[in-house]
Amino acid sequence: MHVPLQVSSREFGFHAANGTHTDYLVPVADMCNNDGERYNVQQSNDGTKFYITAVQPIAAGQELLLPYLPGLDHRNDITLAGYGFVLKRDVPILPATDLPTFDPEAPYAPTPATDAEYYGPLGSFNTEEELRRLGGLLEAAGTSEDDDVRLLESENVTDWREGVVLEYRVQRKKAIRLAMAAIRKELVSKMASDDEE
């Protein structure tokens, strides 16, 4: 698994005019790091040449950041499976596979940058049913967020890969918990407005 992750973290897809897709290793471009939110460069190609273009001024010595999979690489299941890393966020978002709209037939479909489209004031999934579905995901996890944090912080994790998987589990559980809290808040707000009418 380590070798495929090393290769996939350094390859770029070329889309030709005829619709074909080929992956290539692109020297130097593979040194750009992933950040789907704070990127300062973007990638493009014409089917034969690969381009890295600045989208804002870049100071000497500044890290080059680009979204590896625009519209999708902000989800930790994608970054973990494709590149072997997890994005640590102050406000974690759900993995793509945990979203209420996830389609296994189109697993790489673009997703919103946050979960607000699903949950919260403008969310379309603020339902008791969705609350139960998310709760079921937490129950099926087998360990609690606190269990995973304790294990992650312990001296028992000596392999970096175990640490990455544990960090994924922590971020996922936090995201589920936050989504559930947003739904509960909206359900309470809806009940209050219904009572006023």
C-alpha positions in Angstrom: 0.0 0.0 0.0 2.9 2.4 0.7 4.3 2.3 -2.8 1.0 3.0 -4.6 0.4 5.9 -2.2 3.9 7.3 -3.0 3.2 7.1 -6.8 -0.4 8.4 -6.6 0.8 11.4 -4.5 3.2 12.4 -7.3 1.0 11.8 -10.4 -1.2 14.2 -12.2 -4.1 13.4 -14.6 -4.1 14.7 -18.2 -7.4 15.0 -20.0 -7.1 15.0 -23.7 -9.5 16.8 -26.1 -10.9 13.3 -27.1 -12.0 12.7 -23.5 -9.2 10.2 -22.6 -7.5 10.4 -19.2 -3.9 9.4 -18.6 -1.9 9.8 -15.4 1.8 11.0 -15.5 4.5 11.7 -13.1 5.4 15.4 -13.4 8.8 16.2 -11.9 8.9 19.3 -9.7 5.1 19.8 -9.8 4.8 16.9 -7.4 6.5 19.2 -4.8 3.4 21.4 -4.5 1.5 20.5 -1.4 -2.3 20.0 -1.2 -4.6 22.6 0.2 -8.1 22.8 -1.2 -8.9 26.0 0.7 -5.7 28.2 0.8 -4.2 27.3 -2.5 -2.0 29.8 -4.3 -1.4 27.9 -7.5 -3.6 25.7 -9.7 -2.9 23.0 -12.2 -4.1 22.7 -15.8 -3.0 20.8 -18.9 -3.8 20.8 -22.6 -3.5 17.0 -23.0 0.2 17.1 -23.7 1.7 19.8 -21.4 1.2 20.4 -17.7 0.9 23.9 -16.2 1.2 25.2 -12.7 -0.1 28.8 -12.6 -0.1 31.2 -9.7 -3.5 32.5 -8.6 -2.1 35.1 -6.3 1.3 36.7 -5.6 3.8 34.3 -4.2 6.7 35.4 -2.0 10.2 34.0 -2.3 10.4 30.8 -0.2 6.6 30.6 0.2 5.1 27.1 0.0 3.2 26.3 -3.2 -0.2 24.9 -2.4 -2.7 23.5 -4.9 -5.9 21.5 -4.7 -5.0 18.0 -5.9 -8.7 17.1 -6.7 -10.6 20.4 -6.8 -14.1 20.0 -5.3 -13.1 16.8 -3.5 -9.7 16.8 -1.9 -11.0 18.7 1.2 -12.6 15.4 2.3 -10.4 13.2 4.5 -11.4 9.9 3.1 -10.2 11.1 -0.3 -6.9 12.4 0.9 -6.3 9.3 3.1 -7.1 6.8 0.3 -5.4 8.7 -2.5 -2.4 10.4 -0.8 -1.9 8.9 2.6 -2.5 12.0 4.7 -5.3 13.6 6.7 -6.2 17.3 6.8 -6.5 18.5 10.4 -9.2 21.1 10.7 -10.4 23.3 13.5 -13.9 22.5 12.2 -13.7 19.1 10.6 -16.0 18.1 7.8 -17.5 14.8 7.0 -15.7 12.3 4.7 -17.3 12.0 1.3 -18.5 8.5 2.1 -20.5 9.8 5.2 -22.3 12.5 3.3 -26.1 12.0 2.9 -25.7 12.4 -0.9 -22.8 10.0 -1.3 -23.2 7.8 -4.4 -21.0 4.7 -4.6 -21.5 4.8 -8.4 -19.9 8.2 -8.5 -17.5 8.3 -5.5 -15.4 11.1 -6.9 -18.2 13.5 -7.5 -17.4 17.1 -6.3 -18.7 18.0 -2.8 -19.2 21.4 -1.1 -16.3 22.9 0.7 -18.2 22.7 4.0 -21.1 20.7 5.4 -23.4 23.8 5.7 -25.2 22.8 2.6 -26.4 19.6 4.3 -26.7 20.8 7.9 -27.3 24.2 9.7 -29.5 27.1 8.8 -29.4 26.5 5.0 -29.1 22.7 5.3 -31.4 20.4 3.4 -30.8 17.4 5.7 -31.9 18.7 9.0 -34.2 15.7 9.8 -34.6 13.2 12.6 -33.8 10.5 10.0 -30.5 12.1 9.2 -29.7 12.5 12.9 -30.3 8.7 13.4 -28.2 7.9 10.3 -25.3 9.9 11.7 -25.7 8.4 15.2 -25.6 5.0 13.6 -22.2 5.8 12.0 -20.8 6.8 15.4 -22.2 3.6 17.0 -20.7 1.4 14.2 -17.3 3.0 14.7 -16.5 0.7 17.6 -14.5 3.2 19.5 -15.2 6.7 20.9 -13.5 9.9 19.8 -11.9 10.0 23.3 -10.6 6.5 22.9 -8.9 7.3 19.6 -7.4 10.6 21.0 -6.0 8.7 24.0 -4.5 6.0 21.7 -3.1 8.7 19.3 -1.4 10.5 22.2 -0.1 7.4 23.8 3.3 5.9 23.2 1.7 2.7 21.8 1.5 4.2 18.3 4.9 3.8 16.8 4.1 3.5 13.1 3.2 6.8 11.3 0.6 5.0 9.3 -1.3 4.0 12.4 -1.1 7.6 13.6 -2.6 8.8 10.3 -5.5 6.3 10.5 -6.2 7.3 14.1 -6.2 11.0 13.1 -8.7 10.2 10.4 -10.9 8.4 12.9 -10.7 11.4 15.3 -11.5 13.9 12.6 -14.4 11.8 11.2 -16.0 11.4 14.7 -15.6 15.1 15.4 -17.3 15.9 12.0 -20.2 13.5 12.7 -20.7 15.0 16.2 -20.7 18.6 14.7 -23.1 17.6 12.0 -25.5 16.1 14.6 -25.2 19.2 16.8 -26.1 21.4 13.8 -29.1 19.2 13.0 -30.3 19.3 16.6 -30.0 23.1 16.7 -32.1 23.4 13.5 -34.7 21.0 14.7 -35.1 22.9 18.0 -35.3 26.2 16.1 -37.9 24.7 13.8 -40.0 23.5 16.7 -39.8 26.9 18.4 -41.0 28.7 15.2 -43.8 26.1 14.7 -44.9 26.8 18.3 -45.0 30.5 17.6 -47.3 30.0 14.7 
